[in-house]
Amino acid sequence: MFCPKCGTRNDDNVKFCVNCGNPLSNQQQPNQYNQQQQQPGQFQQRPPLQQQGQFQQMPPLQQPGQYQQRPPLQNNQFAPMYQQPKKSKAGIIIAVIAVLVIIGIVFVVWMNGGFTMSNVKQAYISTSLDPTTSEPLNKVKSISSTESTIYIAALIKNVDDGANIVAVWYHLDSAESVVTDPLYINYDAWVNFSIDRIGSNFPTGSYVVELYVDDYLEKTLEFSVY
């Protein structure tokens, strides 16, 4: 039979409900309970899901004292917690400007003869000079034997007061040489030395010119006469 109070099913020979302890009548039949449940205005009471005094316990998410570990993102590498700050555009601009300044300084120094400690910054063989500055108007390596004069023009810088410059000309085929008179200067300037044609033509062949500043060889130039 069913308990009229809680709806628990009991054996027919029990006197009290095994669930709620409500007295049961032996004369009550199961079909009578069903008829009573279906009478208008009454609601059927569903039996409890479990015994009274017990609660359904949800399983723990994880073991006590343990923390859930996030799986690696990729390639067994974990995402770093700290990321380096991005470089500001101002720092990049300053770095670019600094590099351009250094390049400009190197270019200017190179145009003025480079980083060498030599006093002869530039030197050229020429057949024509500027009459005012002594700068070469042309730069040659091969000269006709009918040319009247051959020059060496040199830019001298950072010399001591009264520095002397001497040019020594060699005709390699004949082993003959010509030593010019020393030239004394006290400031940065273009200087020039020359040899003139003797007779109708210059001797053909290979030539070398050496420039000395205060008796130190600082520049050697080669040219040929055809």
C-alpha positions in Angstrom: 0.0 0.0 0.0 1.0 3.7 -0.4 1.3 6.1 2.5 -1.5 8.8 2.2 0.9 11.4 3.7 4.2 11.0 1.8 3.3 8.5 -0.9 5.9 6.0 0.0 5.1 2.4 -0.9 4.9 0.0 2.1 4.1 -3.6 2.5 0.4 -4.5 3.1 1.1 -5.9 6.6 2.9 -2.8 8.1 1.1 -0.4 10.4 3.3 2.6 10.1 5.0 4.2 7.0 8.6 3.3 6.8 9.4 6.8 5.5 7.4 9.2 7.6 5.9 7.0 10.3 2.3 7.9 9.5 -0.2 5.2 10.7 -1.4 3.0 8.0 -4.8 1.4 7.7 -4.8 -2.3 6.7 -8.2 -1.9 5.0 -6.8 0.7 2.6 -6.2 -0.9 -0.8 -3.6 0.4 -3.3 -6.3 1.1 -5.9 -8.1 3.3 -3.4 -4.9 5.5 -3.1 -4.8 5.8 -6.8 -8.4 6.8 -6.9 -7.9 9.3 -4.2 -4.9 10.8 -6.1 -6.9 11.3 -9.2 -9.8 13.1 -7.5 -10.4 16.7 -8.8 -8.6 19.5 -6.9 -5.9 17.3 -5.5 -2.2 17.0 -6.7 -0.3 13.9 -6.9 2.7 14.0 -4.6 5.9 12.5 -6.0 8.0 10.4 -3.8 11.3 11.9 -2.6 14.4 11.3 -4.6 16.3 10.0 -1.6 16.0 9.3 2.1 15.4 12.2 4.4 18.5 13.7 6.0 20.7 12.9 3.0 22.0 15.4 0.5 23.3 14.8 -2.9 27.0 15.7 -3.0 28.6 17.0 -6.1 32.1 15.7 -6.9 34.9 18.1 -6.3 36.4 19.9 -9.4 39.8 18.7 -8.4 41.8 17.2 -5.6 42.4 19.5 -2.5 45.7 21.3 -2.7 46.0 21.0 -6.4 45.6 23.7 -9.0 44.3 23.4 -12.5 47.1 23.7 -15.0 46.5 25.4 -18.3 47.7 23.3 -21.3 50.5 24.7 -23.4 49.6 27.0 -26.2 51.8 25.4 -28.9 55.1 23.6 -29.3 55.2 22.8 -25.5 55.7 26.5 -24.8 53.7 28.5 -22.2 52.6 32.0 -22.9 55.0 34.4 -21.1 53.5 36.4 -18.3 55.8 39.4 -19.0 56.2 41.0 -22.4 58.9 43.6 -23.2 57.5 47.0 -23.8 57.5 48.2 -27.4 60.2 50.6 -28.4 59.0 54.1 -28.9 59.1 55.7 -32.3 61.1 58.6 -30.9 63.9 56.3 -30.0 64.0 54.8 -33.4 64.0 58.3 -35.0 66.9 59.4 -32.8 68.9 56.3 -33.7 68.3 56.9 -37.4 69.4 60.5 -37.1 72.6 59.4 -35.2 73.5 56.9 -38.0 73.0 59.6 -40.7 75.2 62.0 -38.8 78.0 59.4 -38.5 77.7 58.6 -42.2 77.9 62.3 -43.0 81.1 62.7 -40.9 82.7 59.7 -42.4 81.9 61.0 -45.9 83.3 64.5 -45.2 86.5 63.0 -43.7 86.9 60.7 -46.7 86.4 63.6 -49.2 89.2 65.4 -47.4 91.7 62.6 -47.6 90.4 60.0 -45.3 91.5 59.0 -41.8 95.1 58.7 -42.7 97.7 60.7 -40.7 99.4 61.7 -44.0 99.7 65.3 -44.7 99.2 64.7 -48.4 95.4 64.4 -48.6 95.1 64.4 -52.4 97.6 64.2 -55.3 97.2 63.9 -59.1 99.2 64.0 -62.3 98.0 66.7 -64.6 98.9 68.7 -67.7 97.0 71.9 -66.7 96.5 73.8 -63.4 94.4 76.6 -62.0 96.8 79.5 -62.0 95.4 80.9 -58.7 94.9 77.8 -56.5 97.2 75.3 -58.2 94.4 72.8 -58.3 94.6 70.3 -61.2 92.2 71.1 -64.1 92.6 67.5 -65.4 93.8 64.2 -64.0 95.8 61.9 -66.2 97.6 58.6 -66.2 98.9 58.6 -69.7 100.5 61.6 -71.4 101.7 62.4 -74.9 105.4 62.8 -75.4 104.7 66.1 -77.1 103.2 67.7 -74.0 105.2 70.7 -72.9 104.9 70.3 -69.1 103.8 67.6 -66.7 102.6 68.6 -63.2 101.9 66.9 -59.9 99.4 68.8 -57.8 98.9 67.9 -54.1 96.6 69.1 -51.3 98.7 69.4 -48.2 97.1 69.7 -44.7 97.9 69.8 -41.0 101.6 70.6 -41.5 103.9 72.3 -39.0 105.2 75.8 -39.6 107.9 75.8 -42.3 107.2 72.2 -43.4 109.1 71.3 -46.6 107.7 69.4 -49.5 109.9 67.7 -52.2 109.0 65.8 -55.3 111.3 63.2 -56.9 110.6 62.1 -60.5 111.8 58.8 -61.9 112.0 57.6 -65.5 112.0 53.9 -64.9 113.2 52.9 -68.3 116.4 54.9 -68.1 116.8 54.9 -64.3 117.2 58.7 -64.4 115.6 60.9 -61.7 115.0 64.5 -61.0 114.7 66.0 -57.5 112.8 69.3 -57.2 113.8 72.1 -54.9 112.0 72.0 -51.6 108.8 74.0 -51.1 108.1 75.5 -47.7 104.5 76.1 -46.5 102.8 77.1 -43.2 99.1 76.4 -43.9 96.8 74.0 -45.7 97.1 74.5 -49.5 97.4 73.0 -53.0 101.0 72.8 -54.1 102.5 71.8 -57.4 105.8 70.5 -58.9 106.5 70.1 -62.6 109.0 68.9 -65.2 109.4 70.4 -68.6 110.1 68.7 -71.9 113.7 68.7 -73.0 114.1 68.9 -76.7 111.2 67.9 -78.9 109.7 65.2 -76.8 109.5 63.6 -73.4 111.2 60.3 -73.1 108.5 57.6 -73.5 108.0 54.9 -70.9 106.9 54.5 -67.3 107.3 57.2 -64.7 107.0 57.4 -60.9 106.7 60.5 -58.7 107.3 60.5 -54.9 106.2 63.2 -52.6 108.1 63.8 -49.3 106.9 66.0 -46.4 109.7 66.8 -44.0 111.8 64.0 -45.5 109.0 61.4 -45.0 107.6 59.6 -48.1 103.8 60.2 -48.1 102.6 59.7 -51.7 103.6 57.8 -54.8 102.0 58.3 -58.2 102.6 56.5 -61.5 102.0 57.5 -65.1 103.3 56.8 -68.5 104.4 58.8 -71.6 103.6 57.5 -75.0 
